[in-house]
Amino acid sequence: MNDVDVGPAILAALQTNPAITDLLSIWTGEPAIFNRRPPPDDAEYPLAMISPDITIGDQDFLKTRIPVVRRDITIFGEQPDQYRAVETAARKIRTQFHRVRSSLVVEGFSIVDIVVSGPRAAPADDQKLVARACLLTIKLRDLST
């Protein structure tokens, strides 16, 4: 049985999409996409953050393991100058992943389905920052079962 970790696959997918990376700042020579919180102190906006697993459930069969993982991808920017970049990047995330099984490659698993909810206003959305989040619900099939 394989352990499921979709974080590296989401990071790789985002890093190779210029429609999104062109809207983000650069940090250490790469687009500012982070898979842990908080971001580094010297990171500049706009930036993307991939949450840790929000939930890992399952829809297993008798002999087939079907994990269901939920993660947020949130775009943060400064008000008011980066509002449009944040909105655009969030919509591009939805387009990239929603019902596009080929958008992720997770070793040891096949992607059964990806559903994106959002973009929606994220809790950091205030007078100084604008933030939009997309919730990815990813259903996978463990190829070892």
PyMOL commands that set and color helices and strands:
alter all, ss='L'
color gray80, all
select helices_A, chain A and resi 7-15+18-21+83-97+101-103
alter helices_A, ss='H'
color red, helices_A
select strands_A, chain A and resi 26-27+30-31+33-34+47-50+55-58+67-78+109-121+129-142
alter strands_A, ss='S'
color yellow, strands_A
deselect
rebuild
show_as cartoon
